[in-house]
């Protein structure tokens, strides 16, 4: 049996147990979860973005441009890449570097740029890599070299990008093809307008570590996990539920195992579960048996020890919700608006849905949608956002003129806030677009209520706090049996005809129904929390 282990850059940000399973011959034939539609779409979108960037770069550098065909077998791709690099090609796209069996590394990179006798790696990603500010080290795609700092951009921290670059730097160093001096790599982001250069030796990570040092430690750990699995030694990584589990192909294997062992990570995630396991407390039942008023066996980071114990007891009883307090309080107002925004990845916010209810202010109550059906990003997004903002501003003004209180509600304000501020910045100066200061005034006014935060303060949620988990407790249901944020991405793609297909108007109607249900859900949740029916939910103190 060949137990040679070669790992690519993805392992350093991947679950340790997944790394084990990917190299354990005992589970090689085990069935795995199919790639979900959202992940498949993101992979396809990323490939399209990379091709767009490659074509743009090739147009800038026609005489110096070289591409390695992705259709070649791996050994031929490596040979072709090495020949181009040894020949001093200025720009090499799609290169696959020689694997390094001694270090256990393999992998490639979108772009290699000739610099001072060696090569700098550049990756292409489909997310933002800068924010407004200053200090980022950037260069144009027309001249992708190491130049001065950018007075208009600051780096948006993306740890995964830096770790991926560090992996390629180590491969280049092993092949004797790295640029001398400080480890450096570039990233071309969603806007595809500049290369952002990272000094991977700079002490910018927690504890004064560099990206290279962080990468080396993580890679050494994952390599040990993989080699132990490949040689069927004692596993160095056991199952533990984390966020990555939602889309992991190995969940059909890990999920039943965790439930069978009643693992503590089913109610606690991250470092808390790891710390409790290390202290000998590995099951939900063991946690539930502790005194919530006592001292925790280990310091807790994710939540209070009392909440952890009560959450474990709720999980034992299969309770979705448990009241933290005997009386539930939720902010209410005379005039109320429920808001839900729909966005398409990093491309833009295409729909702002609103549900007006409460006292009469001379405006039609009920659901309203402010949408653009031009594929985002599009200037028409400014029009739809401006229309939403003008409507919301008028509702606030009319309520104030009549001496009525006003509140607007969302579920997890992070998304809505992000796109309100982003829209104000991207479309600044366009008709009807508010200033960032105006958006800040609204979100800080006390009239903007995050029901997710209210739910978090009032309930313990044993099965998660997502709206589609919590709203059914209030008796609310979605019209569409496939309603989910992930599915809405696919519906949107069809609705606007991404990929060249004709726009599907039925999917537009589906999205509007879905959005109307989302704002209906937050209203139903709020009304239920204000009613006596909420007292039917068990009280944590009685568990």
C-alpha positions in Angstrom: 0.0 0.0 0.0 1.4 3.4 -1.0 1.1 5.6 2.1 2.8 8.6 0.5 1.0 11.8 1.6 0.9 14.9 -0.5 -1.3 17.8 0.7 -2.5 20.9 -1.1 -3.0 24.4 0.5 -6.6 23.8 1.5 -5.7 21.5 4.3 -4.5 24.3 6.6 -8.0 25.8 6.9 -9.8 22.4 6.8 -11.2 20.4 9.7 -8.5 18.0 11.1 -11.0 15.1 11.1 -11.7 15.6 7.4 -8.0 15.5 6.7 -7.9 12.2 8.5 -10.8 10.7 6.6 -9.4 11.8 3.2 -6.4 9.7 3.9 -7.8 6.8 5.9 -7.9 3.7 3.6 -10.5 2.1 5.9 -13.2 4.5 4.8 -12.1 4.9 1.1 -15.3 3.3 -0.1 -17.7 5.1 2.3 -20.5 7.0 0.6 -20.2 10.8 1.0 -22.6 13.7 0.7 -23.1 15.0 -2.7 -21.8 18.5 -3.5 -24.7 20.9 -2.6 -26.0 23.2 -5.2 -24.7 26.3 -3.5 -21.1 25.0 -3.3 -21.3 23.8 -6.9 -22.5 27.2 -8.0 -19.7 29.0 -6.1 -17.1 26.7 -7.6 -18.5 27.5 -11.1 -18.6 31.2 -10.4 -15.0 31.2 -9.1 -13.9 29.4 -12.3 -15.7 32.0 -14.4 -14.0 34.8 -12.4 -10.6 33.3 -12.8 -11.1 33.0 -16.6 -12.2 36.7 -16.7 -9.0 37.7 -14.8 -6.8 35.6 -17.0 -8.2 37.1 -20.2 -7.8 40.6 -18.8 -4.2 39.9 -17.9 -3.4 38.2 -21.2 -4.7 41.3 -23.0 -2.3 43.5 -21.0 0.7 41.2 -21.6 0.2 39.5 -24.9 3.9 39.0 -25.7 4.8 37.8 -22.2 1.8 35.6 -21.4 2.0 31.9 -21.1 -0.7 29.4 -20.0 -0.5 25.8 -18.9 -3.5 23.9 -20.1 -5.6 22.6 -17.3 -6.6 19.6 -19.4 -3.2 18.0 -19.3 -2.4 15.1 -17.0 -0.8 16.3 -13.7 2.7 15.2 -14.6 2.6 17.0 -18.0 1.2 20.1 -16.3 4.2 20.0 -13.9 6.7 19.5 -16.7 5.2 22.3 -18.8 5.2 24.7 -15.8 8.8 23.9 -14.9 9.9 24.4 -18.5 8.3 27.9 -18.6 9.7 28.9 -15.2 13.2 27.7 -16.1 12.9 29.5 -19.3 12.2 32.8 -17.5 8.6 33.3 -18.7 7.4 36.7 -17.3 3.8 35.5 -16.6 2.7 31.9 -16.2 -1.0 31.2 -15.7 -2.4 27.9 -14.4 0.9 26.5 -13.3 1.2 23.2 -11.4 4.4 23.0 -9.3 6.4 19.9 -8.7 5.2 18.0 -5.7 7.7 17.8 -2.8 7.4 14.4 -1.2 9.8 15.2 1.6 7.7 18.1 2.9 4.4 16.5 1.8 3.4 19.5 -0.4 1.7 19.7 -3.8 -0.3 22.3 -5.6 -0.4 25.1 -8.1 -1.4 28.7 -8.4 -3.3 30.9 -10.8 -0.4 33.2 -11.7 3.4 33.2 -11.3 5.1 36.6 -11.9 8.8 36.8 -12.7 10.5 39.1 -10.2 14.3 39.5 -9.5 15.3 36.1 -10.8 12.5 34.2 -9.1 8.7 34.0 -9.0 6.0 35.6 -6.9 2.7 33.7 -6.5 -0.6 35.5 -7.2 -4.0 33.9 -6.4 -7.4 35.0 -7.8 -10.3 35.0 -5.5 -14.0 35.9 -5.7 -14.2 38.1 -2.6 -13.2 41.6 -1.7 -9.5 42.0 -0.7 -9.4 45.7 0.1 -11.5 48.3 1.9 -11.4 52.1 1.7 -8.5 53.5 3.6 -4.7 53.5 3.0 -1.6 51.5 3.4 -2.3 48.5 1.2 0.6 47.5 -1.2 -1.0 47.3 -4.6 -0.1 47.4 -8.3 -2.2 47.5 -11.4 -2.9 44.5 -13.6 -1.0 46.2 -16.3 2.1 46.3 -14.2 1.7 43.6 -11.5 4.9 44.2 -9.6 6.0 45.3 -6.1 5.4 49.0 -5.8 4.5 51.5 -3.2 1.5 51.7 -0.8 -2.0 52.7 -2.0 -3.3 56.0 -0.5 -7.0 54.9 -1.2 -7.0 51.2 0.0 -6.3 49.2 3.1 -6.0 45.5 3.2 -9.1 43.5 4.1 -7.7 40.7 6.2 -8.3 37.3 4.6 -6.4 34.7 6.5 -7.2 31.9 4.1 -5.6 33.9 1.2 -2.4 34.4 3.1 -2.1 30.8 4.1 -2.7 29.6 0.5 0.1 32.0 -0.7 2.4 30.7 2.0 1.9 27.1 0.7 2.9 28.1 -2.8 5.9 30.1 -1.5 7.2 26.9 0.2 6.7 24.9 -3.0 8.7 27.6 -5.0 11.4 27.6 -2.4 11.7 23.8 -2.5 12.1 24.0 -6.3 14.6 26.9 -6.1 12.3 29.2 -7.9 11.2 31.6 -5.2 12.1 35.3 -5.3 14.8 36.0 -2.8 14.1 38.1 0.3 10.9 38.3 2.3 8.1 35.8 1.5 5.6 37.7 -0.6 2.5 36.9 -2.5 -0.4 38.7 -4.3 -4.1 38.4 -4.5 -6.5 39.6 -7.2 -10.0 40.0 -5.7 -13.6 40.3 -6.8 -13.1 43.8 -8.4 -10.2 42.5 -10.5 -8.6 45.9 -10.7 -5.4 45.6 -8.7 -3.0 43.0 -7.2 -2.8 43.3 -3.4 0.6 42.2 -2.1 1.1 40.6 1.2 4.3 40.5 3.2 4.0 36.9 4.5 6.9 37.4 6.9 5.3 40.4 8.7 4.2 39.8 12.3 0.6 40.6 11.5 -1.0 37.5 13.1 -2.1 37.1 16.8 0.8 36.8 19.1 3.1 38.6 16.6 3.3 35.5 14.4 3.7 35.8 10.6 1.6 34.2 8.0 4.5 31.9 7.2 4.9 30.8 10.8 1.2 30.2 11.1 1.1 28.2 7.9 4.1 26.1 8.9 2.5 25.1 12.2 -0.8 24.3 10.7 0.6 22.4 7.8 2.9 20.3 10.1 -0.2 19.4 12.2 -2.3 18.4 9.2 0.5 16.4 7.7 0.9 14.5 10.9 -2.9 13.8 10.9 -2.8 12.6 7.3 0.2 10.4 7.7 -1.2 8.7 10.8 -4.4 8.0 8.9 -2.6 6.8 5.8 -0.5 4.3 7.8 -3.5 3.3 10.0 -1.9 4.5 13.2 -3.9 5.8 16.1 -6.0 8.7 14.8 -4.8 12.2 15.7 -8.2 13.8 15.0 -11.7 12.7 16.2 -15.1 14.0 15.0 -16.3 17.3 16.4 -19.1 19.4 15.0 -18.0 22.7 13.6 -19.4 25.2 11.0 -17.7 23.4 8.2 -19.8 20.3 8.9 -22.8 21.9 7.1 -21.2 21.4 3.7 -18.7 18.6 4.4 -19.0 15.5 2.2 -18.0 13.4 5.3 -20.9 14.5 7.5 -22.9 11.3 6.7 -20.0 9.5 8.5 -19.3 12.0 11.3 -22.9 13.0 12.0 -24.2 9.5 13.1 -21.0 8.9 15.0 -21.4 12.1 17.0 -25.0 11.5 17.7 -24.3 7.9 18.8 -21.7 9.1 21.2 -23.8 12.1 22.2 -20.7 14.2 21.7 -20.5 17.5 23.6 -19.9 19.4 20.3 -23.5 18.8 19.4 -24.4 21.7 21.8 -21.0 23.5 22.1 -18.7 24.2 19.2 -15.2 25.4 18.7 -12.7 25.6 21.5 -15.3 25.1 24.3 -16.0 21.5 23.1 -12.3 20.8 22.6 -11.5 22.1 26.1 -14.3 20.1 27.8 -13.2 16.9 26.0 -9.6 17.5 27.2 -11.0 17.8 30.7 -12.7 14.4 30.4 -16.2 15.8 29.7 -17.0 14.5 26.3 -20.8 14.0 26.2 -23.9 16.2 26.3 -25.2 14.1 29.2 -22.0 14.7 31.2 -22.4 18.4 30.7 -26.1 18.4 31.5 -25.4 16.6 34.8 -23.3 19.5 36.1 -24.5 22.2 38.4 -25.2 25.3 36.3 -24.5 27.5 39.3 -21.1 25.8 40.0 -17.7 26.6 38.8 -16.9 25.5 35.2 -14.4 22.6 34.7 -12.6 24.7 32.1 -12.8 28.4 31.1 -15.7 29.0 28.6 -15.2 31.2 25.6 -18.3 30.8 23.5 -21.0 31.2 26.1 -21.5 31.2 29.9 -21.1 27.9 31.8 -24.7 28.2 33.0 -26.0 28.5 29.5 -23.9 25.6 28.3 -25.4 23.3 31.0 -28.9 24.4 30.4 -28.4 24.1 26.6 -27.3 20.5 27.1 -30.4 19.8 29.2 -32.6 21.3 26.4 -30.9 19.1 23.9 -31.5 16.1 26.0 -35.3 16.9 25.9 -35.2 17.8 22.1 -36.4 21.3 22.9 -35.8 23.9 20.1 -36.2 26.8 22.5 -35.9 27.4 26.2 -36.7 30.7 27.9 -33.8 32.4 29.6 -36.2 34.7 31.5 -39.7 34.1 32.9 -41.0 37.2 31.0 -40.0 37.7 27.4 -39.5 41.3 26.2 -39.2 42.5 22.6 -39.2 46.1 21.5 -42.5 47.2 19.9 -43.7 50.4 18.3 -46.8 52.0 16.9 -45.5 51.8 13.3 -43.4 48.7 12.4 -41.5 47.7 9.3 -39.9 44.3 8.8 -37.0 44.4 6.4 -35.2 41.5 4.6 -32.5 41.9 2.0 -31.5 39.4 -0.6 -28.0 39.5 -2.1 -26.0 37.4 -4.6 -22.7 36.4 -3.0 -20.4 39.4 -3.1 -21.9 40.8 -6.3 -24.7 43.0 -4.9 -28.0 43.3 -3.1 -30.8 42.9 -5.6 -33.9 43.0 -3.4 -35.0 44.9 -0.3 -38.3 43.6 1.0 -40.4 45.5 3.5 -43.6 44.7 5.5 -45.4 47.8 6.9 -47.8 47.2 9.8 -49.3 49.0 12.8 -50.9 52.4 13.1 -52.2 54.2 9.9 -49.8 56.8 8.5 -51.5 57.3 5.2 -49.3 54.7 3.3 -50.4 51.3 2.1 -49.6 48.6 4.6 -48.4 45.2 3.7 -45.4 43.9 1.7 -43.4 46.0 -0.8 -40.3 44.9 -2.8 -37.6 47.1 -4.1 -35.7 45.0 -6.7 -33.5 45.1 -9.7 -33.6 42.2 -12.1 -30.5 43.2 -14.0 -27.7 40.8 -13.0 -25.7 42.3 -10.1 -23.4 44.1 -10.0 -25.3 46.7 -12.0 -25.9 50.5 -11.7 -29.6 49.6 -11.5 -28.9 48.3 -8.0 -28.5 52.0 -7.0 -32.0 52.8 -8.2 -33.6 50.0 -6.2 -31.7 50.8 -3.1 -32.5 54.5 -3.4 -36.2 53.6 -3.8 -36.1 51.5 -0.7 -34.3 54.2 1.3 -36.8 56.9 0.2 -39.7 54.7 1.2 -38.2 53.9 4.6 -37.4 57.5 5.2 -40.9 58.5 4.4 -42.4 55.9 6.8 -40.1 57.2 9.6 -41.0 60.8 8.8 -44.8 60.2 8.7 -44.7 58.3 12.0 -42.7 61.2 13.6 -45.2 63.8 12.3 -48.1 61.9 13.9 -46.3 61.5 17.2 -46.1 57.7 16.7 -43.2 55.5 17.7 -41.4 53.6 14.9 -39.3 50.5 14.7 -37.8 48.6 11.8 -36.9 44.9 12.3 -34.5 42.5 10.7 -33.1 39.1 11.6 -29.3 39.3 12.0 -28.5 42.9 11.1 -25.0 42.1 9.9 -26.1 41.4 6.4 -28.5 44.3 6.0 -26.1 46.7 7.6 -23.2 45.5 5.4 -25.2 46.1 2.2 -26.7 49.5 3.3 -23.2 50.8 4.0 -21.8 49.2 0.9 -24.6 50.7 -1.3 -24.0 54.1 0.2 -20.3 53.9 -0.6 -20.5 52.3 -4.0 -23.3 54.5 -5.3 -22.3 57.8 -3.5 -23.7 60.8 -5.4 -26.3 58.9 -7.4 -29.9 60.1 -7.1 -31.5 59.2 -3.8 -28.5 57.4 -2.3 -28.0 58.2 1.4 -24.7 59.1 2.8 -22.8 56.7 5.0 -23.5 59.1 7.9 -27.3 58.8 7.2 -27.1 55.1 7.2 -25.1 55.2 10.5 -27.7 57.5 12.1 -30.5 55.0 11.2 -28.7 51.8 12.4 -27.7 53.6 15.6 -31.0 55.3 16.3 -32.6 52.6 18.4 -35.3 52.3 15.7 -33.4 49.5 14.0 -34.0 46.3 15.9 -32.1 43.0 15.3 -34.5 40.2 16.3 -31.7 37.7 16.1 -30.1 39.6 19.0 -33.4 39.6 20.9 -33.8 35.9 20.4 -30.3 35.3 21.6 -30.9 37.4 24.7 -34.3 35.7 25.5 -33.9 32.1 24.5 -31.4 29.2 24.6 -31.6 27.5 21.2 -30.6 23.9 21.2 -30.9 23.4 17.4 -29.6 26.7 16.2 -30.9 30.3 16.0 -31.6 30.6 12.2 -34.9 32.2 11.3 -36.1 29.0 9.7 -35.4 27.1 12.9 -37.0 29.6 15.3 -40.0 31.0 13.4 -41.8 27.6 13.2 -42.0 27.8 17.0 -44.2 30.9 16.5 -46.4 28.9 14.2 -45.0 30.4 11.0 -44.3 28.4 7.9 -42.8 29.2 4.4 -44.9 28.7 1.3 -42.0 27.2 -0.6 -40.9 23.8 0.8 -37.4 24.5 -0.5 -37.1 27.9 1.1 -33.5 28.6 2.1 -30.8 31.2 1.5 -28.7 28.7 -0.4 -31.6 27.8 -2.8 -32.4 31.4 -3.3 -29.0 31.8 -4.9 -29.9 29.2 -7.5 -33.3 30.8 -8.1 -31.7 34.2 -8.6 -29.3 32.8 -11.1 -32.2 31.4 -13.1 -34.3 34.6 -12.5 -31.8 36.9 -14.2 -30.4 34.4 -16.7 -26.9 34.1 -15.5 -24.8 31.9 -17.8 -26.6 33.0 -20.9 -30.0 31.3 -20.3 -33.1 33.4 -20.8 -34.4 35.0 -17.6 -37.0 32.8 -15.8 -39.9 35.0 -14.7 -41.3 32.2 -12.5 -38.2 32.3 -10.4 -38.5 36.0 -9.9 -42.0 35.4 -8.5 -40.6 32.6 -6.4 -38.0 34.9 -4.9 -40.6 37.6 -4.1 -42.7 35.0 -2.3 -39.7 33.8 -0.4 -38.7 37.3 0.6 -42.3 38.2 1.6 -42.3 35.1 3.8 -39.0 36.1 5.4 -40.4 39.4 6.5 -43.6 37.7 7.5 -41.6 35.4 9.7 -39.9 38.2 11.6 -43.3 39.8 12.2 -44.9 36.5 13.3 -41.9 35.9 15.6 -42.2 39.3 17.2 -46.0 39.0 17.7 -45.6 35.6 19.3 -42.8 36.8 21.6 -45.2 39.6 22.7 -48.0 37.2 23.4 -48.9 34.9 26.4 -48.3 31.9 24.1 -44.6 32.3 24.5 -44.9 31.2 28.1 -45.6 27.7 26.8 -41.9 27.5 26.0 -40.1 25.8 29.0 -38.2 28.0 31.3 -34.5 27.3 31.7 -34.7 27.5 35.5 -37.2 24.6 35.5 -35.0 22.2 33.6 
